[in-house]
Amino acid sequence: MPLPAPPHVPRSLRDRLKDHPDCVARLQNALNRYVGDPSRQDLFKGAIRELQRTLQALSAESSNELAAAKTAGDQAAIDITSRKYYELYTAGWLVFEMVDMDDLWDYFRTNKDAFK
């Protein structure tokens, strides 16, 4: 049985990161790579871990951007990167606590036979 199309980034994350389409795209790429390996066990938890790893990397990058903006004394950049960092932090918390991840859960439940 061919693998189904990869799941979308959960709506709660897409909504939280709507001003950062590059971040949503990286999360989507992470999910695409993850489900491309059908040998994985406990796909839902693994997908959650993949989202967590990607959000950690994005948060670290955002923290570096914020530090650079502060060093440069660029208040506009500080405001933008502060907001981005906060939104990524909050998104990471949503994934860690598995809040509003129902669409991801439904994807793996609906397609469970395709991953056997």
Protein Blocks (a to p, Z undefined) as FASTA:
>chain_A
ZZdddddddfklmmmmmmmmmlmmmmmmmmmmmmmmmkbghkllmmmmmmmmmmmmmmmm
mmmmmmmmmmnopaklmmmmmmmmmmmmmmmmmmmnopailmmmmmmmmmmmmmZZ
